[in-house]
Amino acid sequence: LVARCVGINWCMKTPTLTRALSRVFILKLVQAGPMTVLSLADRLCESGFNENIRSLRPTLRSLMIARAITAQLIEGTGRVYCITDEGRRELDVYLAQLEVLVPGGRPARLRTTR
């Protein structure tokens, strides 16, 4: 079993590509502003992810355990998720890794060489 340790006493399985992308998208969305699970599911579907409220819960729980997001219960709205400083750091790491894969934010086939 391959594990990635986060924090002092907490380990989780290495995320699949879909799970990692879901984490990046969720962190990016809540970075823009607080969101409910329904609004997160809607925005992810708009971005091409086949996610629903039920399928997002494990990822949201994982992000909360990693202290990347917080959840606050707001009367009449439900649980609202917000990014934390730890979440911003995690997002920065993910984005830096993507930058290494795709320098300048464009796929290799679209970059011009001189």
N, C-alpha and C positions, 0 to 999 in steps of 0.2 A: 504494500500500500504506500503510495507516494503521498506525502503530506507537505503542506506549506504552513509554517508556523507564523502566526501573527500575534504580537503581544508576548506576554510572559508564559502563560499556561494554556493557550488556546491554539489548537491545530485544526485544520480542515483539509479535506481532499483537494488536490489540485483541480481548479475549475476547468470545465470543458470550454471550448471556444465560445459556444453559445452563452454559457453562464458568464464567462469573462466579459463578453460584449454586452450582456444584459447589465452587469455591474457598471461598466463604463457608461452606458446610456443612462442608467438610473442616477448615477452620481452626477453626470452632466446635467440631467434634467432638474434634479433637486438643487444643483448649484445655481441654476437660474432663478429658483424660487421654491418655496414650500409646495408640495404636491400630495394629493391623496393617492391611494392605490388605484382608484378608478382612472384618475387623470394620467397616472403613469402608464397604465395598461393601454389607454387610448393613444397616448403619444408614441409608445413603443410599436403599436400596431401600425400607426401612420409611417413609422420608420422601417416597416417590413418585418418586424418580429411577430411571431404568432404567439403572443403572450396574453394571458387573461389574469384576472385577479388571483385566482387560485394558484396558477403557475408562478406568479411573482412572489408569493409569500415566502418560500424558502430563500430566495435571493435577498429579499428585504430583511429577513431574520438574520441571515449571514452578515449583511452589512451592519445591522444593529449590534450584533455580537462583536464584530470587529471595530465597533465604535466609529464607523464611517458615516452613519446617519443616526438621527434621533427620530422618535415618533412622539407626537403630542396629540392627545385626544381632545378634539374641539367639538363642543356640543353643536349639533345640527350639521356638522361637516364630516365628522368621523376622525380617523387617525390621519394626521398630516406629517409627512416626512420632510426632514431638513438635513442638509449636509453639515458635517462637523469639520474641524480643522484636520482631524485624521482622515476623513473622507476626501478633503481637498488634496492631502498628500498622496493618498492612494490614486486619485484621479490623475495627478501630475505624473506619477510613475507610469501609469497606463499610457498616458498621452506621449510621454518620452519614449516608451517602447515602440509605440506606433510610428513616431517620428523617425526612429532608426530604420524601421521597415520601409517607410514611405517618406524619404526626405522631402521637405517642402510641401508635404500634404498632397502630392499628386502621385498616382500610380506610375511605375517605371515606364510603361509603354507610352505615357503621355508626356514624359519629360524629354526635353531636347538636349542633345549633347553637342558641345561645340569644340 
